[in-house]
């Protein structure tokens, strides 16, 4: 439920910027509806400071750069924080599948001028993803998401001047990745996310543009070996991944944000991750994570430590469980 808390923080922060707590209005809640598309999904990416535009081989890449899906060696079913994903690998076609992402912000109190609670507001977001990714040659991958986005606000209590709202819109993500060097050690990615129609809840004046972003990043993989025995030779493999992402609002390239991450792994069994997100809105801070894989089953955990003191909730923890087949 940690991602829900994070989404709630962003929603409340957007509302309070315009109005104090006792002046919550339908327009402000509705216009904050698409912010959840900017929230991170997937413990692997979060553990590396949200550096994921060059992420490869996992279904959670759909939320960051759909081109990363094309490198999945097998089909995968995964349970992320508030998301279910299923992607199927075919040597002749590529990778095809989809995801469902439900974000429940919980109930918010609506108060009057004397700070008495008169109603409870329940905003929720739902996203359906349909994805396709393919490899072109041995080094280039391309991917695309079609997304159906719904925002809904229900109200109970004194809702006379707070009508419930529901909005549905459509969007796309488009991305590519290029592997460079021996064994593709350097992977460069670029993605344009959340390009689509405005989210309209009550009327055209209240329509909210999707948070479109342009993201560019790279990941470099360094393979190490532990020497074993007096005669030397290759032992148990250790690899280190170094990643960096830079993103900007689509059409506004002077307002960029940076993320850095590192991932250290021992064979396929254990991974340890860390990173730092240099972002705005009080969400900057370090991240740590780890992953364990045994056969076809893998589990990842990650936690963010936010630098802002404005939020009165625990730092979010992310969980991922995936099965390959």
N, C-alpha and C positions, 0 to 999 in steps of 0.2 A: 504493500500500500504506500510505499515511500514516494513513488512517482506521483500518486494522487496528491500527496502533501505538497510536493514541489509545484504541481500545476495549480493547486489552490493558492499558494503564495503568489504566483505570478498574476492570477486572476484578481486576488484582493489588492495587490500592489497597483494594478492598472486602474482599479475602481477608486482606490483611496487617493490616487494622484489627482483626480478630478473633484471628488466630493469627500467630505468627512464621513466617518462611519455611520452617522445617523441620517445620511442623505443618499443611501444606495438607491439607484434608479434603474429601471429596465434597460434604458439605452446603454448605460455604462457596462452592465453585465453582458448584454448582447454583443457589444463591440469588442469585448475581450474574448470572444468565443474561439477564435482561431489561434490563440497563443499556444495552445497545447501542442501544435505541430512543431514548435521549436524545442520541446522538451526532449531530453535524451532517452533512448530506449536501448536496453541491452547492457548487461553487466560487463561484457568484454570491452566495449567501447568506453563506458564510463570509467572503468578502472584505469584506462590509459588517458585520462583527462579529456574524454570525448573526442579523441583523434580517431576518426573512422572513415574519412573519405577514401582512404586507400585500403580499408579493411577488405580481406579476401577470405573465401572459404566458409562463410557462416551466413545463416539466414537473417541475422539481425542487420546485415549490410543493407537490406532493403530500406531501412529507416534512415540510412546515411548516404549511400550511393548504390543504386541498384546494380551497377556494373559489377560490384563485388560478388554478386550471386553467381555469375558465370564461372567462377573458379571453384565452386563447391564440387568436391570429388564424389559425393554421394548425396542421396536425398536426405532431407532432415525435417523433423518435427520439433518445435521448440515452444516452451512456455517462458515468456519474458514477464517483466513487471507490467501487468495489465494488458499483455498482448499474447496472442497465439499466432504462430507462424507455421506454414507447411510449404516446403519447396521440393520440387522433384527434378532430378537430374537425368537428362537424356543425351547420349553422345551424339545423336543425329540432329537434335533440335536445340538443345541448350538447357536452361533452367527456367521452369515456369512454376508459379504458385501464388500464394497470397497470404494475407495477414489480417487479423481483426484486432483493433486497439480500442479498448474502452477505458475512459478516464472519468471517474466519478469524483467531483470536487468536495463531496460531502455537503451537509446543510449549512447555510449561512443565515445568520439572524438579520432580519430587517427591523430597524428601530425607528421610532418617531422622534419628534423634536425634544422630548424629555428623556430620551435614551431607553424607553421601554420597548421590549420586543413585541412586535405586532404581527410578524409573519416569519415564515421560514422559506428560504429560496434554495432550490436544488438544481444547480447547473451540471450538465453532463456533456461529454464529447464522445463521439464514436467515429472511427476511421476504418474504412475497408480498403485494403491494398490488393491490387492485381498486378503481378510483376512478371517481366520477361527479361532474360539476359542471355547473351551469347558471346562466344569467343570468335574473333576474326584473326585467323592465323594463330601464332603461338604466343603473342605478346599483348594483343589489344583485346579488351573486352568492352562491351556496350550493354547498357541496361535501361529499362524504363518502368516506371510505376504509373498506373492509373489509380487515383484515389477518390473515394466518395467520402465526404466529410459532413457530419451532422452535429449540430449544436442545439441543445434543448435546455430550457429553463422552466421548471415547475415551481409553483408557489402555493403554499398552504397558509391559511390564516386570513389576515386583512390584506387582500390583494386587489382592492378596488381600483387603485391607480398603478398597479403593477401586473399587467397582463402577462400570462405565460407566453413563451416564445419558442419557436422551432425554426431552424434554418438548415438547408442542405445545399451543398455546392460540390463542384468537381475540380480536380487539379491533377497535375502530373509532376513527376520527378524524372530527370534525364541525367545520365552520368556515363563516364568512361574512365577506364584505367589502362595504363600502359606499363608493362614490365620491361625493365632495362637492365643490362648487364648479365653476367654469368648467373644462370639459374634464376633470372628475374629477381636478383637481390634488391634492386631499387624498384619500388612500385609507386607511380604517380597517379593521382586521381583528381578528377574535377566533376562537380555535380551542380546542377541547378535544381533546387527543391521548392516545392509549393508554388508552382506557377499555375494559376487557374482563375476562376471566377470569384467575385466577392461573395462573402457569406452574408446573406440577407435574412434577417429574422422577422422583423415586423414590416418594414417598408424600405424603400430604396435609400432614403437618407440615413438609415442606420446600418447600411451594408458595410461589412468589414473586410478589407483586403487580406488575403492570406499572407503569412509572413515569409515571402519569397527570399531565398538566400542563394548566393553564389559561393561555393566552397571549393578551395584548392588545397591539396595536401600531398604528402609523400610519406612513405614508410620504407626504411632500409633494414634489411635482415642480414645479420652477421652470424654465421655458423661457427661455433667453437667446438673443441673436442677435449675431453679429459683423458690425459695419458694414463695408460694402465699397463703395469708390468715393467720390469727392468728393461726389456727390449723395446719398449715404446710401442707405438701403434695407436690406432684410433680406438678410443673407448666410448663411453656413454656420451651422446651428443647433447650439447647445450647451445641454444640459439638466443640471440638478443635482437629485438625489434625496436627501432627508434622511429618515432612518428611525430609529425607536425602538421597542423591544419590552420588555414587562415580563411575566414569567411566574412562576407559583407552583405548588406541588404542588396537585393537585385535592383540595379539602376542607381545605387548610391555607394560608390566604391571608396569614398573617403572615410567610412565609418567601419573599419575592420576590427575583427577580434581574432585572437590567436589561442591555440591549444597545443600543448606538448605532452608526449607520453612515451613510456618505455615498457617493454614486455619481455621478461626473461623466462625461458622455458627449459625444462629438463625432459628430453624425449617428447612423447605425447602425453605424459602423465600429469605433470605439474607446471603451472605457470604463475608467476608473481608479477604484478603490474603496479604502475604508479604514473601520475601525471599532474598537470596543473592547467586549469582553464583561466585564461586572462579575458574575462568577459564582463559585461556590464550588468546593471540591475541588481547589484548585490549578490550575484551568483558566482563570483570568482572564488577560486580556492583550490586546494590540492585534492586529489582523488587517489585511492588505493584499491587494489583488487587482487583476486587470485582465481585460478581455475583448476579443476581436477577432472581428468578424463580416464575412464576405465572401459575398454572395449568400445561399444557403441554409445555409451552414456557419458555425458559431460555435465558438470555443474560449475557455474561461475558466480562469484560474489563481488560486489564493489560498493564503496562508500565514498561520498563526497563530503568535504569539510568546508562549508561556505564561510566566506570572510565577513559577511554582513551580520550586524547585530539587530537588524530590523525585523527579522523573522523569529517568531516564537514557536518553533517546531524543531524537532531533532534533525540532524543532518541525515539526508536520505540514504537508505541502503537499497541496492539493486540486486536482484536474483534472476538467474537464467538457468533453465534446465533444458537440455536438448538430447535428442536421440537420432542417430543416423541409421539409414537402412538402404 
